[in-house]
């Protein structure tokens, strides 16, 4: 299996082979990939303690972990299926805080996209600025670039510009996120996080 890592600061994208990435499982963030068990990286206690309360009683939930052992990112979010005792990862995001510095975030995002274009097929690319679905006011924004695979899985680079109300409600900050999402997670998001 080809593997490459996304490094937001270093902007290094390395392959074990010279071919382009063609499967969502080819991507890693801090060594973790879609389909891995979170138990390979964290204890069950760490996972449970780090569960975010964003999506109560839904199909998936988010675990947010900030760890000094991370090389590139300040924190990692990963999505797990509710009641899955194997803790299989369905999506993973590497996060870097850009608190109230959204212009700096979009500049770094542009640099990362230049590197990603060398590895991903541009014909399955979409970009734009959208209201975040969690913010009913429509004022929190996602500045998003997405490379989609034929399966519906995708790799995305985003800057999140949250309102102060959302920052308090969900304990979030403006940030840069590099994400790897399985088709199951993308379908769940498209269906309103049900």
C-alpha angles and dihedrals in degrees: 000000000000113000132191134170130223112226114186097191101032095038091212119153112182132179132199085216130029097242125104121263112265105167130057089229089064089075127084134188114195087343095305125119139186109277095030120120114248085219088073088067108024138029119254088247091056091049095049092044091051097048111127119224094221097112110034115189095002135130093259137024135198127240116200119198128177110192131174087218091070111107103202109012135059090217145358129221118196130181121227131184115252112258094009105140091190090062095219113190114237097173136007131194129191110212135203120182119240097172107192090341101102094149090058089048094053091048092054089045090056091052091051092049091056089059094043092054088066090062107032136062109257093205090075093051129119132173141177148116116273138174109258111251092225092060107075090191089064091225100112110083139208114205096199142184117181133188107197127201122215088254091062092252115125150187115224140183115201143170114211117209105190128190117239089250092056091044089058097039097050101022093240135140134204105278151162113246129191107192140186111199128187119222089252092059093045090052090048091052092046089053094055100266094292 
